């Protein structure tokens, strides 16, 4: 029977120290790798251990363009091969297309082994000062401005009603637009945390009330960022 290893990767290319040493042991137990970005994963594994034989693995890319990756995944399980699933950054299954493969693994009665690594929404929540007892990660918000504004208002209202932190992300080149929409939509007293370049030397994590952000704006263009809002009772 196959074992599926969920392999974490660094959020920043130079933050290899954020990956526990036992992750390499998990990789070595596998003969097949399903990667969101094969080139990035090859580079990551070489940094993890320069002696590792990259070409000894069977590689399949997880992408919309490769419509057969789920079929290939099923076939490798039937061959009883151990499989590593590796995301572009962070941990498989969290805001990541690898989720569908994990679902198939359970369907086919495989053992699934999640290995510890950096998860940017959780690191941002830890550093935000917001409610870590009750929170929701909602992923990407709508692209269209009116729909995005409506969603932000709904998240702010839900946060106030349930005292919960709302966490979301955006494609890096649209970060500044989302940032401005939040500032123009939320109430002055609502808290907004922006966590940028987590685990890198350029990391910045700041929490301010909406009314205070005007004097503390930062450029988020093309920088990986996590956004958190909280409008509940003071903690």
KEKE-96468 format. One line per field, with one value per residue (C-alpha): residue number from 1; residue in one letter; chain; x, y, z. Coordinates in nm, 3 decimals, padded with zeros to 5 digits, m for minus. Layout:
BEGIN
pos: (NUM | ...)
code: (a | ...)
unit: (A | ...)
x: (X | ...)
y: (Y | ...)
z: (Z | ...)
end
This chain:
BEGIN
pos: (1 | 2 | 3 | 4 | 5 | 6 | 7 | 8 | 9 | 10 | 11 | 12 | 13 | 14 | 15 | 16 | 17 | 18 | 19 | 20 | 21 | 22 | 23 | 24 | 25 | 26 | 27 | 28 | 29 | 30 | 31 | 32 | 33 | 34 | 35 | 36 | 37 | 38 | 39 | 40 | 41 | 42 | 43 | 44 | 45 | 46 | 47 | 48 | 49 | 50 | 51 | 52 | 53 | 54 | 55 | 56 | 57 | 58 | 59 | 60 | 61 | 62 | 63 | 64 | 65 | 66 | 67 | 68 | 69 | 70 | 71 | 72 | 73 | 74 | 75 | 76 | 77 | 78 | 79 | 80 | 81 | 82 | 83 | 84 | 85 | 86 | 87 | 88 | 89 | 90 | 91 | 92 | 93 | 94 | 95 | 96 | 97 | 98 | 99 | 100 | 101 | 102 | 103 | 104 | 105 | 106 | 107 | 108 | 109 | 110 | 111 | 112 | 113 | 114 | 115 | 116 | 117 | 118 | 119 | 120 | 121 | 122 | 123 | 124 | 125 | 126 | 127 | 128 | 129 | 130 | 131 | 132 | 133 | 134 | 135 | 136 | 137 | 138 | 139 | 140 | 141 | 142 | 143 | 144 | 145 | 146 | 147 | 148 | 149 | 150 | 151 | 152 | 153 | 154 | 155 | 156 | 157 | 158 | 159 | 160 | 161 | 162 | 163 | 164 | 165 | 166 | 167 | 168 | 169 | 170 | 171 | 172 | 173 | 174 | 175 | 176 | 177 | 178 | 179 | 180 | 181 | 182 | 183 | 184 | 185 | 186 | 187 | 188 | 189 | 190 | 191 | 192 | 193 | 194 | 195 | 196 | 197 | 198 | 199 | 200 | 201 | 202 | 203 | 204 | 205 | 206 | 207 | 208 | 209 | 210 | 211 | 212 | 213 | 214 | 215 | 216 | 217 | 218 | 219 | 220 | 221 | 222 | 223 | 224 | 225 | 226 | 227 | 228 | 229 | 230 | 231 | 232 | 233 | 234 | 235)
code: (x | x | x | x | x | x | x | x | x | x | x | x | x | x | x | x | x | x | x | x | x | x | x | x | x | x | x | x | x | x | x | x | x | x | x | x | x | x | x | x | x | x | x | x | x | x | x | x | x | x | x | x | x | x | x | x | x | x | x | x | x | x | x | x | x | x | x | x | x | x | x | x | x | x | x | x | x | x | x | x | x | x | x | x | x | x | x | x | x | x | x | x | x | x | x | x | x | x | x | x | x | x | x | x | x | x | x | x | x | x | x | x | x | x | x | x | x | x | x | x | x | x | x | x | x | x | x | x | x | x | x | x | x | x | x | x | x | x | x | x | x | x | x | x | x | x | x | x | x | x | x | x | x | x | x | x | x | x | x | x | x | x | x | x | x | x | x | x | x | x | x | x | x | x | x | x | x | x | x | x | x | x | x | x | x | x | x | x | x | x | x | x | x | x | x | x | x | x | x | x | x | x | x | x | x | x | x | x | x | x | x | x | x | x | x | x | x | x | x | x | x | x | x | x | x | x | x | x | x | x | x | x | x | x | x)
unit: (A | A | A | A | A | A | A | A | A | A | A | A | A | A | A | A | A | A | A | A | A | A | A | A | A | A | A | A | A | A | A | A | A | A | A | A | A | A | A | A | A | A | A | A | A | A | A | A | A | A | A | A | A | A | A | A | A | A | A | A | A | A | A | A | A | A | A | A | A | A | A | A | A | A | A | A | A | A | A | A | A | A | A | A | A | A | A | A | A | A | A | A | A | A | A | A | A | A | A | A | A | A | A | A | A | A | A | A | A | A | A | A | A | A | A | A | A | A | A | A | A | A | A | A | A | A | A | A | A | A | A | A | A | A | A | A | A | A | A | A | A | A | A | A | A | A | A | A | A | A | A | A | A | A | A | A | A | A | A | A | A | A | A | A | A | A | A | A | A | A | A | A | A | A | A | A | A | A | A | A | A | A | A | A | A | A | A | A | A | A | A | A | A | A | A | A | A | A | A | A | A | A | A | A | A | A | A | A | A | A | A | A | A | A | A | A | A | A | A | A | A | A | A | A | A | A | A | A | A | A | A | A | A | A | A)
x: (00.000 | 00.125 | 00.206 | 00.152 | 00.397 | 00.290 | 00.622 | 00.648 | 00.867 | 01.009 | 00.801 | 01.123 | 01.397 | 01.664 | 01.476 | 01.570 | 01.622 | 01.242 | 01.219 | 01.274 | 01.549 | 01.307 | 01.141 | 01.439 | 01.373 | 01.019 | 01.140 | 01.388 | 01.107 | 00.937 | 01.003 | 00.742 | 00.701 | 00.394 | 00.502 | 00.317 | 00.637 | 00.898 | 01.179 | 01.128 | 01.104 | 01.422 | 01.607 | 01.455 | 01.556 | 01.912 | 01.932 | 01.789 | 02.061 | 02.304 | 02.366 | 02.004 | 01.950 | 01.683 | 01.647 | 01.586 | 01.231 | 00.933 | 00.800 | 00.447 | 00.337 | 00.019 | m00.140 | m00.453 | m00.258 | m00.173 | m00.522 | m00.391 | m00.212 | m00.495 | m00.508 | m00.130 | m00.158 | m00.413 | m00.191 | 00.112 | m00.097 | m00.204 | 00.166 | 00.206 | 00.469 | 00.528 | 00.447 | 00.560 | 00.331 | 00.518 | 00.365 | 00.516 | 00.554 | 00.429 | 00.236 | 00.035 | m00.342 | m00.348 | m00.456 | m00.296 | m00.405 | m00.253 | m00.573 | m00.742 | m00.464 | m00.493 | m00.865 | m00.791 | m00.536 | m00.803 | m01.049 | m00.792 | m00.722 | m00.364 | m00.183 | m00.134 | 00.165 | 00.158 | 00.506 | 00.561 | 00.656 | 00.578 | 00.217 | 00.192 | m00.171 | m00.095 | 00.233 | 00.053 | m00.224 | 00.032 | 00.196 | m00.119 | m00.240 | m00.588 | m00.819 | m00.635 | m00.916 | m01.174 | m01.062 | m01.142 | m00.912 | m01.117 | m00.845 | m00.871 | m01.132 | m01.321 | m01.126 | m01.413 | m01.413 | m01.783 | m01.785 | m01.460 | m01.595 | m01.912 | m01.709 | m01.490 | m01.800 | m01.944 | m01.620 | m01.601 | m01.962 | m01.906 | m01.594 | m01.788 | m02.073 | m01.859 | m01.541 | m01.342 | m01.035 | m01.076 | m00.768 | m00.730 | m00.475 | m00.433 | m00.215 | 00.094 | 00.055 | m00.297 | m00.200 | m00.200 | m00.548 | m00.682 | m00.508 | m00.675 | m01.014 | m00.986 | m00.893 | m01.182 | m01.437 | m01.381 | m01.483 | m01.215 | m01.196 | m01.152 | m00.809 | m00.610 | m00.290 | m00.068 | 00.205 | 00.457 | 00.747 | 00.700 | 01.021 | 01.241 | 01.489 | 01.236 | 00.955 | 00.714 | 00.408 | 00.203 | m00.139 | m00.318 | m00.671 | m00.802 | m00.795 | m00.421 | m00.316 | m00.330 | m00.015 | 00.151 | 00.101 | 00.347 | 00.407 | 00.284 | 00.328 | 00.452 | 00.527 | 00.369 | 00.126 | m00.140 | m00.429 | m00.621 | m00.911 | m01.076 | m01.371 | m01.486 | m01.461 | m01.120 | m00.925)
y: (00.000 | 00.348 | 00.611 | 00.972 | 01.221 | 01.586 | 01.767 | 02.132 | 02.376 | 02.716 | 03.032 | 03.207 | 03.040 | 03.145 | 03.024 | 02.657 | 02.649 | 02.664 | 02.306 | 02.042 | 01.788 | 01.495 | 01.617 | 01.485 | 01.139 | 01.157 | 01.254 | 00.966 | 00.717 | 00.818 | 00.721 | 00.953 | 01.332 | 01.534 | 01.899 | 02.223 | 02.359 | 02.096 | 02.346 | 02.510 | 02.176 | 02.047 | 02.354 | 02.316 | 01.949 | 02.025 | 02.290 | 02.040 | 01.786 | 01.836 | 01.461 | 01.373 | 01.211 | 01.436 | 01.240 | 00.913 | 01.028 | 00.999 | 01.353 | 01.476 | 01.839 | 01.944 | 02.204 | 02.291 | 02.239 | 01.882 | 01.734 | 01.380 | 01.429 | 01.279 | 00.975 | 00.933 | 00.968 | 00.686 | 00.467 | 00.519 | 00.425 | 00.106 | 00.035 | 00.072 | 00.344 | 00.597 | 00.946 | 01.293 | 01.591 | 01.923 | 02.270 | 02.580 | 02.732 | 02.625 | 02.306 | 02.090 | 02.112 | 02.465 | 02.709 | 02.458 | 02.229 | 01.928 | 01.902 | 01.701 | 01.440 | 01.404 | 01.345 | 01.069 | 00.918 | 00.881 | 00.743 | 00.476 | 00.390 | 00.521 | 00.636 | 01.015 | 01.162 | 01.542 | 01.673 | 01.991 | 02.309 | 02.681 | 02.781 | 03.153 | 03.208 | 03.048 | 03.237 | 03.561 | 03.481 | 03.403 | 03.743 | 03.950 | 03.986 | 03.893 | 03.614 | 03.284 | 03.087 | 03.158 | 03.230 | 03.154 | 03.133 | 03.229 | 03.214 | 03.451 | 03.727 | 03.808 | 04.003 | 04.229 | 04.545 | 04.550 | 04.181 | 04.217 | 04.518 | 04.326 | 04.030 | 04.249 | 04.405 | 04.059 | 03.937 | 04.244 | 04.197 | 03.825 | 03.907 | 04.149 | 03.904 | 03.603 | 03.770 | 03.583 | 03.672 | 03.660 | 03.568 | 03.604 | 03.638 | 03.792 | 03.743 | 03.957 | 04.196 | 04.288 | 04.336 | 04.716 | 04.727 | 04.492 | 04.693 | 05.015 | 04.846 | 04.727 | 05.076 | 05.233 | 04.970 | 04.876 | 05.078 | 05.301 | 05.090 | 04.755 | 04.599 | 04.509 | 04.305 | 04.283 | 04.017 | 04.048 | 03.825 | 03.591 | 03.411 | 03.619 | 03.891 | 04.144 | 04.022 | 04.288 | 04.214 | 04.511 | 04.542 | 04.880 | 05.007 | 05.108 | 05.473 | 05.445 | 05.270 | 05.591 | 05.710 | 05.366 | 05.252 | 05.007 | 04.903 | 04.547 | 04.517 | 04.172 | 04.077 | 03.765 | 03.894 | 03.773 | 03.999 | 03.961 | 04.165 | 04.164 | 04.377 | 04.183 | 04.270 | 04.373 | 04.062)
z: (00.000 | m00.087 | 00.173 | 00.070 | 00.221 | 00.232 | 00.206 | 00.318 | 00.125 | 00.225 | 00.189 | 00.090 | m00.118 | 00.131 | 00.440 | 00.410 | 00.789 | 00.832 | 00.703 | 00.977 | 00.914 | 00.926 | 00.605 | 00.410 | 00.556 | 00.421 | 00.074 | 00.068 | 00.137 | m00.188 | m00.549 | m00.701 | m00.667 | m00.756 | m00.763 | m00.823 | m00.981 | m01.071 | m01.127 | m00.788 | m00.609 | m00.774 | m00.650 | m00.301 | m00.271 | m00.378 | m00.105 | 00.142 | 00.052 | m00.235 | m00.257 | m00.333 | m00.673 | m00.825 | m01.149 | m00.964 | m00.886 | m01.118 | m01.164 | m01.238 | m01.241 | m01.061 | m01.288 | m01.481 | m01.802 | m01.705 | m01.699 | m01.642 | m01.309 | m01.103 | m01.333 | m01.300 | m00.921 | m00.906 | m01.122 | m00.895 | m00.591 | m00.769 | m00.825 | m00.444 | m00.474 | m00.199 | m00.322 | m00.214 | m00.278 | m00.273 | m00.306 | m00.461 | m00.111 | 00.231 | 00.293 | 00.048 | 00.077 | 00.223 | m00.052 | m00.286 | m00.573 | m00.397 | m00.194 | m00.469 | m00.457 | m00.081 | m00.125 | m00.377 | m00.137 | 00.131 | m00.122 | m00.216 | 00.151 | 00.156 | 00.466 | 00.453 | 00.636 | 00.681 | 00.769 | 00.968 | 00.784 | 00.747 | 00.673 | 00.598 | 00.714 | 01.051 | 01.097 | 01.014 | 01.263 | 01.533 | 01.482 | 01.430 | 01.789 | 01.665 | 01.782 | 01.743 | 01.912 | 01.642 | 01.287 | 00.924 | 00.624 | 00.319 | 00.052 | m00.243 | m00.263 | m00.585 | m00.849 | m00.959 | m00.744 | m00.652 | m00.555 | m00.362 | m00.171 | m00.089 | 00.037 | 00.259 | 00.416 | 00.477 | 00.636 | 00.859 | 00.969 | 01.036 | 01.237 | 01.456 | 01.505 | 01.601 | 01.734 | 01.471 | 01.267 | 00.890 | 00.687 | 00.310 | 00.031 | m00.313 | m00.619 | m00.539 | m00.833 | m00.711 | m00.344 | m00.352 | m00.505 | m00.237 | 00.036 | m00.085 | m00.110 | 00.252 | 00.372 | 00.178 | 00.287 | 00.651 | 00.955 | 01.114 | 01.431 | 01.251 | 01.290 | 00.979 | 00.985 | 00.679 | 00.687 | 00.403 | 00.295 | 00.591 | 00.703 | 00.471 | 00.567 | 00.431 | 00.656 | 00.783 | 00.997 | 01.114 | 01.279 | 01.292 | 01.305 | 00.963 | 01.073 | 01.146 | 00.826 | 00.617 | 00.795 | 00.783 | 00.424 | 00.271 | m00.088 | m00.138 | m00.514 | m00.616 | m00.255 | m00.099 | 00.161 | 00.402 | 00.508 | 00.836 | 00.968 | 01.309 | 01.414 | 01.721 | 02.088 | 02.228 | 02.325)
end
